Amino acid sequence: MSNRLADMTTHEAADAVRRGTTVLLPVGAFEQHGPGLPLATDIVRAEAVVERVADQLGDGVVVGPSVPVGVSPHHLAFAGTLSLRPATFVAVLHEYLQALAGHGWRRVLIVTGHGGNNAALGVLAQDVLRDLPDLELAWTPVTALAADHVGAMDVSEVHGHSGEAETAQMLHVAPDSVRRDLLEPGTTTLDELDPLSHLARTHGPPTLALPYDRLSKNGVLGDPRRATVDDGRAIIDLVTQRIVTFLAEWSTT
């Protein structure tokens, strides 16, 4: 039987609750990723990780519905980007969680492919403690969970959005969606940044939020041409295994 909630009947869903399964919710963003990556990059990566986790854990988990649009006001200067207000994003997920908890699920893990969702997910977690005290909620980013591997890669001085690590992941999980002939570097050195952008990229905390069209003309931080499939596979495998390890321990507590 499939462990995807969308494929289950209502009786199968009730059985999954009785088995004490953990629900996995992928969330992402619908935003620019430079000239060479698709707007759906963040949800593609989150779903890819969740699918791999679910494959390893089988009937111990249930894959719930994705949230493909996230908190992306910093990318709105670039065509195609859609964004939810943080309060809207939190409200949508809260409704998901309230329904899942009402059916009897007690553990939910949210996997976000978009770092811009992190602050809102922190707020959601606090709301859940107050509003849904019987539900245990955990959440994790994707790339940051493999920060040690990314740190060992050959990355630019300035790197991140649509850069080496993110492009590498897409080359592994969705190679046909990468426009390799259109990949081009964005901002790669601190010297390319204006004083305020330089401050934002070299200090933190304090954290200074800026729109991405100020940080990079093409929306890219780093040089995606340096991305490799091997690095992408290593990142995704590492993230998957760390989540699997966490879930295995969580299920026994």
Residue pairs with C-beta under 8 A, 6 or more apart in sequence:
1 8
1 12
1 59
2 8
3 16
3 21
3 54
3 58
3 59
3 61
3 62
3 63
4 54
4 62
4 63
5 13
5 16
5 23
5 62
5 63
5 64
5 65
6 65
8 16
8 62
13 62
13 103
14 103
14 104
16 59
16 62
17 103
17 104
17 105
18 104
19 59
19 60
20 106
20 251
21 59
21 60
21 61
21 62
21 105
22 60
22 61
22 62
22 105
22 107
22 108
22 109
22 247
22 250
22 251
23 61
23 62
23 63
23 64
23 100
23 105
23 107
23 108
23 109
24 50
24 53
24 54
24 61
24 62
24 63
24 64
24 108
24 109
24 111
25 50
25 64
25 65
25 66
25 67
25 93
25 96
25 108
25 109
25 110
25 111
26 43
26 46
26 47
26 49
26 50
26 63
26 66
26 67
26 110
26 111
26 112
26 113
27 43
27 46
27 66
27 67
27 68
27 70
27 93
27 110
27 111
27 112
27 113
27 114
27 117
27 121
28 40
28 41
28 42
28 43
28 44
28 45
28 46
28 47
28 66
28 67
28 68
28 69
28 70
28 112
28 113
28 114
29 42
29 43
29 68
29 69
29 70
29 71
29 72
29 75
29 83
29 113
29 114
29 116
29 117
30 39
30 40
30 43
30 68
30 69
30 70
30 72
30 80
30 81
30 82
30 83
31 39
31 42
31 70
31 72
31 75
31 78
31 80
31 81
31 82
31 83
31 114
32 39
32 75
32 78
32 79
32 80
32 81
32 162
32 212
32 219
33 39
33 41
33 161
33 162
33 166
33 219
33 220
34 161
34 162
34 183
34 184
34 186
34 218
34 219
34 220
34 224
35 179
35 182
35 183
35 184
35 218
35 220
36 162
36 167
36 178
36 179
36 180
36 182
36 183
36 184
36 224
37 162
37 166
37 167
37 170
37 177
37 178
37 179
37 224
38 44
38 174
38 177
39 80
39 81
40 68
40 177
41 113
41 162
41 166
41 170
41 177
42 70
42 112
42 113
42 114
43 66
43 67
43 68
43 113
44 113
44 170
44 173
44 174
44 177
45 113
45 142
45 166
45 169
45 170
45 173
45 236
46 66
46 111
46 112
46 113
46 114
46 142
47 66
47 113
48 169
48 173
48 174
48 236
49 111
49 113
49 142
49 236
49 239
49 240
49 243
50 63
50 111
51 63
52 236
52 240
53 61
53 111
53 240
53 243
53 244
53 247
54 61
54 63
56 240
56 244
57 244
57 247
57 248
60 247
60 251
61 247
62 105
64 96
64 100
64 108
65 96
67 89
67 92
67 93
67 96
69 82
69 83
69 84
70 83
70 84
70 89
70 112
70 114
70 116
70 117
70 120
71 83
71 84
71 85
71 86
71 89
71 114
71 116
71 117
71 119
71 120
72 81
72 82
72 83
72 84
72 114
72 116
73 83
73 211
74 116
74 209
74 210
74 211
74 212
75 81
75 83
75 211
75 212
75 219
76 83
76 211
77 211
77 212
77 213
78 212
78 213
78 219
84 92
86 119
86 120
86 123
89 117
89 120
90 120
90 123
90 124
90 127
93 110
93 121
93 124
94 124
94 127
94 128
94 131
97 108
97 124
97 128
97 132
97 135
97 137
98 131
98 132
100 108
100 135
101 132
101 134
101 135
105 135
106 134
106 135
106 136
107 135
107 136
107 138
107 250
107 251
108 135
108 136
108 137
108 138
109 137
109 138
109 139
109 140
109 243
109 246
109 247
110 121
110 137
110 138
110 139
110 140
111 139
111 140
111 142
111 243
112 118
112 121
112 139
112 140
112 141
112 142
113 141
113 142
115 141
115 143
115 144
118 141
121 139
124 137
124 139
125 137
125 139
128 135
128 137
136 250
138 246
138 250
140 243
140 246
142 169
142 239
143 150
143 165
143 166
143 169
143 235
143 239
145 238
145 239
145 242
145 243
146 234
146 235
146 238
146 239
146 242
149 231
149 234
149 235
149 238
150 165
150 235
153 164
153 165
153 168
153 231
154 164
154 226
155 163
155 164
155 165
155 222
155 226
156 163
156 164
156 185
156 188
156 189
156 221
156 222
156 223
156 226
157 188
157 189
157 190
158 187
158 188
158 189
158 190
158 192
158 193
158 201
158 221
158 222
159 165
159 188
159 221
159 222
159 223
160 166
160 221
160 222
161 212
161 216
161 219
161 220
161 221
161 222
162 186
162 219
162 220
162 221
162 222
162 224
163 186
163 220
163 221
163 222
163 223
163 224
163 227
164 222
164 223
164 224
164 226
164 227
164 231
165 222
165 227
165 231
165 235
166 224
166 227
167 178
167 183
167 224
167 227
167 232
168 227
168 228
168 229
168 230
168 231
168 232
168 235
169 232
169 235
169 236
170 177
170 178
170 232
171 178
171 227
171 228
171 229
171 232
172 229
172 232
172 233
172 235
172 236
173 232
173 236
175 229
183 224
183 225
183 227
184 218
184 220
184 224
184 225
185 220
185 222
185 223
185 224
185 225
186 216
186 217
186 218
186 219
186 220
186 221
186 222
186 223
187 193
187 215
187 216
187 217
187 220
187 221
187 222
188 221
188 222
188 223
190 198
190 201
190 202
193 201
193 215
194 214
196 208
196 210
196 214
197 210
197 214
197 215
199 208
200 208
200 209
200 210
200 215
201 215
212 219
213 219
215 221
